[in-house]
Amino acid sequence: MSRPVVRRFLDLSTVHLPNTLRRFGTRDGDPLAWGGAVVVATDYGFLLWVPDEPLVSAQAEEQDLPDVVLKIQLFARRHGCDYVLFDADGPTCDGLDTWEEAAEPLSAAEIAEEKNILRGEEEMQNSPRRRS
């Protein structure tokens, strides 16, 4: 019977990513901003795969990998990690760059959706409760 393979990941805040990369998971995001990196958007950030040799991999595949992504992959690999989990509430790490989050105005559709959610919550609070 074989043993399960357990992998390590580096847990990081999304503030370690510039806004161009953070937007990937949004409707306006551009997956090409990540170059050839293998990355998946999650509800609150991203999961980034770290090659065994990030520098060699980026050069061999002629990836247009952003410097910040390569730097984070190298940092993660030095710490024995196969993945990086970027989370909005994740920890920051000394030695890695950080960026301020850009405050983006809500679109008209997003404002309408927020209003509908609030109306629905108000209706639930104001509705009479039935007793069983």
N, C-alpha and C positions, 0 to 999 in steps of 0.2 A: 504494500500500500504506500502510495507516495504522500509526501507531506505537502500541506498547502503552501503556496507562495505568498508571502506577506511583503508588501512594499511600503516604503516610507514616503511621506509628502511633507513639504515645507508649507506651513500655514502663514500667509501674509495678508496684510490689508491691501485693498485695492488702491490706496493712496500711493503705492509703489508703482502704479501705472499712470502714464499720461492719459488725458481725457480721450484722445483719439483711440486708444486701445480699450478704455472702459466702455465706450459706446458700442462695441461689437455686439453685445447682447440686446441692444435696443433696435427699434424699427429703422433708425437712421444709421445704424452701425455698419461698418465696412469690414468684413472678415479679412480682406486683403491687407488691412492695416497691420495684421500680425505676421505678415510675410508668409513663410512656409511653416510656421509653428503649428503644431497639433494642439489645438485649444478648443474647449467646449464651454459655452456660456451656461452658467447655472442661475438659479433664481437671484442670488446675491453676489455673484462674481464670476469666476472662471476656474477651470481646471486645465492646467498646462502640463503636457508631457515633457520630460527632460531626457534628451538622448544620452547615451552612455558617454559620448564625447561631444558636447555641444558645439565647440569651435570647429572640429573636424567635420561634423555633420552639416553645419551651416555652409562651410566652404565647399564640401563635396557635392552638395545638392544645389549650390549656387542660389541659396535662399536670399530673399530680400528681407532678412530678419532684422527688425529694429534693434539698435544697440542695447536698449533697456531690457529687451526680452533675452538677448544673449547673455547679458550680464547677470540677470536673475537665474537663468539656466545654469550658468557656470557656478554661481553661488550655491544653488540647490545641490548640484552634483558634488561639490566639495564637502557638503554636509550629508552625503549618502542618500539623497532624495531622488526618487524617480518621477515625482510630480510636484507641482506647486498649486496649492489651493489658494486662490485670491478670493477673499471674502470682505464684504463691505465693513464688517465688524472685526476683521482679523487683526492680529498684532502687527505693529511696525517693527522694522529690524534695522539696527545701526549698520551702516556700511552700504545701504541701498538707497538710491534716490527716492524722493517723495515729491508728489505734485498736489497742489491745491485742487479741490473739487470745484468744477465750474458750475455755477448756479444757472441752470437753463430754464427759461420760462416754459410753463405748461402750454401745450397746444390747446386749441378750442375743444377738440375731441376729448382730451385728457381732463379738461375742466368740467365738461358735461358729464363725463364718467364719474368724477369725484362727487359732483352734485347728486347724481342718481344714487350713489352709495350712501351719502348722507341722508337723503330723503328716505331711503329704505330703512336705515337705522332708526330714524325718527318715527316712522310708521310702526315699526315693531315695538318701540317703547310706548307709544300712545295707544296701541290697540288693546282692547279689553282682554283680559286673560280668562280662559275657560277653566273651570274646576272639573276635575275628574271625579 
